[in-house]
Amino acid sequence: MTNLRKKNNHNRYTILFILIINLLLTACNANSESSSSNKSKSKVQTAESDNQASPKSKAGGSVVVTIPQDLDFLDPHLAEAAGTREVLFNVFEGLLKPNHLGELKPAIAESYTISEDGLNYTFKIRDGVKFHNGKTLTSKDVKFSYSKLAGLGTGKPLYSTFSNVKDIEAPDDKTVIIHLKVNEAGFLTALTAAIIPYGYEDNNKKPIGTGPFKFVEYKAGQSLTLAKNEDYYVKGVPYLNQVEFRIIPDPETAFLAFQSGEIDIYPRIGTEKAEQLGTGFKTISSPQNLVQLLAFNHAKKPLNDIKVRQAINYAVNVDEIIKGVALGKGTKIGSNLSPVLSQYFNKTLVDAYPTDIKKAKQLLQEAGVKDGFNLTITVPSVYPFHVDTAQVIAQQLAKVGIRAKIETVEWGVWLDRVYKGRDYEATIIGLDGKLDPYEILSRYISTAENNFLNVKIPELDQVLSQARSEIDQKNRVKLIKEAQKLITDNAAAVFIMDPHTNVSFKSSIKGYQTYPIYVQDLSTVYIKK
């Protein structure tokens, strides 16, 4: 791929972005070294390099990847679940695309420039990009896709990251110009969003993208099958002829299928299970830029009282959860940001709520619930890690008189009732990270569509609004850290950890790469013959 070209007078944007990426790489490398030092004690290893095979010898074959949840939408513009987006990463692409190091690289765009005032982004479209239906991609398709995401025709953006878009031009087939309302420091990360064919409205039945794999078949609750995109503009990629994402909600069933050879790759396998694997399997362990939290519905009593939320924070022993549930493979966070984004991570918040049963009881008494209360924790059953966490938290809350009931629900029910309907009291879930910290924290803005916690902190709204447009890196870091503190001080949730992720696969599988964001990239995977 060609390198991005920027005008010299836009160096401040280049420097800003490089700083973000360098810090991501520093965090990732540090964790990789930590994993390597423990090789003698565990079967879990860092990724291996195997570049000896020739491109021709890598080509061919098929693999089966197990995933625990069904897809909420095949249409990338409607998909909400991280588990869906990680799969569709193989089918769709944007103007830019992150690589396994978290760096934004050219995808459908081959280059871009930014105006001196930071309000106009001009992109040149790469030659030879074709949709899976054989049609050549033009700027008209980009304008259609991103205008839809920005809600330019409806006034209602589908993605909050596009709400700052004022207008989009396509002066010729190879040029796209995006005009912003105000400066936005992290706008480039939004341009990884999927580009679809002009006027195409059937993506939820037959998705058409430009990615390395194309859609073949979807069986609800069972599988998604993809085939090699022979016209992919990156020559020689992908290697595999076919990929099947097989939906197996029960982890024990998935593990047995993996052991028997039905499954080739098992992402996010539990550490205990990974260590049970014998010869013929390998495991990679790495941080994943994900935040596991006990989320509160601030619209429900007594959780609308900050003292109750703070009491729960003091009652929960995060260290115990990391040790008992994650078997030590998790990093304390303190707020809704992973230390993977090390420059922005507010480390002063890690121990903001040390376990203190006496203080928790005192706060409950001050809130008028000294005898405790009943609390339902709704957890998606497809994630045993969250279910196990809920069980530990229920035991911890019992010490302060809070009677927690664990309600496990199917993934579709969780999405409809908890995430979209906001009909719940508390829930345990993992929120996937992004490359831009604003995009992560913006869910806590009072009016945000994805603010399923119903958080309303006016001061936080103002701080995040400033952070969105602040192009001075030093000031932006300060604002992002301030936003994290406001979220933590208001006890928006119990922020538990960034759990490390394991991926196990057959020894014959080569080329698998982990990302600091929630994706499964099968384009580099091949089978050693």
Disulfide bonds with the S-S distance in Angstrom:
none
